[in-house]
Amino acid sequence: AVVAGAERCLEDAIAPSERRNLSNTEGESYPLGIWVNQWASGELTAAMAQILIQEKLGFHVLTGKGSVTVAQIFAMAGCKTPNDGEDRGCGPAPKQTYFHVGMEGWTGSNPTYWDAIQRDFPATAPVKLGLIGYDGISGQHIMSEVLQRAEAE
């Protein structure tokens, strides 16, 4: 399914021409932002959220991407360069965020960053809305055939 263009996934989708942007108190208009974590389940859940937000809620959507949850945390806090590990681009305090939704964030694995964002940037810090409905674990996996060969040698 094509999500970004004029294609629709749902039969009763709100047409792209009828979708709207968000706006802030200064009158700036911008699309709702979804941060996409670049692993299979992150991309899949973000794509599903994008379809629902566009086609059922009727908002234009902008996506940003990163390979780690830490980048997602900084992006959602309003930092300008969340993928830059040397300078996330937060400045003294972000005043605006352009990424409002993040799926598949492993915030429990990154408590130092999460807590720092909550403490340092409370006006724009992301809020955990709950679990997505499945548990995941992070670790190493060795296929049984490889393990058996290694044990035999």
C-alpha positions as CSV (number, residue, x, y, z in Angstrom):
1,A,0.0,0.0,0.0
2,V,1.2,3.5,-0.7
3,V,0.7,5.8,2.2
4,A,2.4,9.1,1.3
5,G,0.8,9.9,-2.0
6,A,-2.8,10.1,-3.2
7,E,-3.4,6.4,-2.8
8,R,-5.8,5.3,-0.1
9,C,-5.7,2.1,1.9
10,L,-9.1,2.3,3.4
11,E,-12.3,2.5,1.3
12,D,-13.8,5.3,3.4
13,A,-10.6,7.3,3.7
14,I,-10.6,11.0,4.1
15,A,-9.3,12.3,0.7
16,P,-5.8,14.0,0.8
17,S,-7.4,17.3,-0.4
18,E,-9.6,17.3,2.7
19,R,-6.9,16.6,5.3
20,R,-5.7,19.4,7.6
21,N,-2.5,20.4,9.4
22,L,-1.9,21.2,13.0
23,S,-1.2,24.8,14.0
24,N,0.5,26.4,17.0
25,T,-0.4,29.6,18.9
26,E,1.7,31.7,16.5
27,G,-0.5,30.5,13.6
28,E,2.2,28.3,12.0
29,S,0.6,25.4,10.1
30,Y,2.4,22.0,9.8
31,P,1.7,18.3,9.4
32,L,1.4,15.9,12.3
33,G,4.8,14.3,12.8
34,I,5.5,10.6,13.2
35,W,9.0,9.4,14.1
36,V,9.8,6.1,12.5
37,N,12.2,3.8,14.2
38,Q,14.1,2.0,11.4
39,W,13.6,-1.7,12.2
40,A,10.8,-3.9,10.9
41,S,8.3,-3.6,13.7
42,G,9.0,0.1,14.1
43,E,8.4,0.8,10.4
44,L,5.2,-1.4,10.4
45,T,3.6,0.2,13.4
46,A,4.5,3.7,12.2
47,A,3.0,2.9,8.8
48,M,-0.3,1.7,10.4
49,A,-0.4,4.8,12.6
50,Q,0.2,7.0,9.5
51,I,-2.7,5.3,7.6
52,L,-5.1,5.8,10.5
53,I,-4.1,9.4,11.2
54,Q,-4.3,10.4,7.6
55,E,-7.3,8.4,6.4
56,K,-9.5,8.3,9.5
57,L,-8.5,11.4,11.5
58,G,-7.8,13.5,8.4
59,F,-4.4,15.0,9.2
60,H,-1.5,15.5,6.8
61,V,1.6,13.5,8.1
62,L,5.3,14.2,8.0
63,T,7.7,11.3,8.9
64,G,11.2,11.5,10.3
65,K,13.5,8.4,10.7
66,G,16.1,7.2,13.0
67,S,17.8,3.9,13.9
68,V,17.7,4.1,17.7
69,T,15.0,5.0,20.3
70,V,17.3,7.7,21.7
71,A,16.9,9.7,18.4
72,Q,13.1,9.3,18.7
73,I,13.1,10.6,22.3
74,F,15.1,13.7,21.2
75,A,13.0,14.2,18.0
76,M,9.7,14.2,20.0
77,A,11.2,16.6,22.5
78,G,11.7,19.1,19.6
79,C,15.4,18.8,19.1
80,K,16.5,19.8,15.6
81,T,19.2,17.1,14.9
82,P,18.0,14.0,16.9
83,N,20.2,11.6,14.9
84,D,23.4,13.4,15.7
85,G,24.9,11.8,18.7
86,E,27.3,14.7,19.3
87,D,24.7,17.5,19.1
88,R,21.0,16.6,19.2
89,G,20.2,20.2,18.4
90,C,18.1,20.9,21.5
91,G,19.6,24.3,22.3
92,P,18.7,25.8,25.7
93,A,15.2,24.5,25.5
94,P,13.1,23.4,22.5
95,K,9.9,25.5,22.2
96,Q,8.2,23.5,19.5
97,T,8.1,19.9,18.4
98,Y,7.3,18.7,14.9
99,F,7.2,15.0,15.8
100,H,4.1,14.1,17.9
101,V,3.8,10.3,17.5
102,G,6.4,7.6,18.1
103,M,5.8,3.9,17.9
104,E,7.9,1.1,19.0
105,G,10.1,3.2,21.3
106,W,12.2,1.2,23.7
107,T,12.2,3.9,26.4
108,G,12.6,1.3,29.2
109,S,16.0,0.5,27.7
110,N,17.0,4.2,27.7
111,P,16.1,5.5,31.1
112,T,19.0,8.0,31.4
113,Y,17.9,9.8,28.2
114,W,14.2,9.6,28.9
115,D,14.7,11.0,32.4
116,A,17.0,13.8,31.2
117,I,14.4,14.9,28.6
118,Q,11.7,14.9,31.2
119,R,13.8,17.0,33.5
120,D,15.4,19.4,31.1
121,F,12.6,20.0,28.6
122,P,9.3,19.5,30.4
123,A,7.4,21.7,28.0
124,T,8.1,19.5,25.0
125,A,9.0,16.2,26.6
126,P,7.2,13.2,25.1
127,V,4.6,11.4,27.2
128,K,4.2,7.6,27.4
129,L,0.7,6.7,26.5
130,G,1.1,3.0,27.3
131,L,2.1,-0.3,25.7
132,I,1.4,-1.1,22.1
133,G,-0.1,-4.5,23.0
134,Y,2.8,-6.9,22.7
135,D,6.0,-7.5,24.7
136,G,9.4,-7.5,23.1
137,I,12.9,-8.3,24.2
138,S,16.3,-7.3,23.0
139,G,19.3,-9.6,23.0
140,Q,21.4,-11.9,21.0
141,H,20.2,-15.0,19.2
142,I,22.4,-17.9,18.0
143,M,20.8,-20.5,15.7
144,S,20.8,-24.0,17.2
145,E,22.8,-25.4,14.2
146,V,25.6,-22.9,14.8
147,L,25.6,-23.5,18.5
148,Q,25.8,-27.3,18.0
149,R,28.7,-26.9,15.6
150,A,30.5,-24.6,18.0
151,E,30.0,-27.0,20.9
152,A,31.2,-29.9,18.8
153,E,34.5,-28.2,17.9
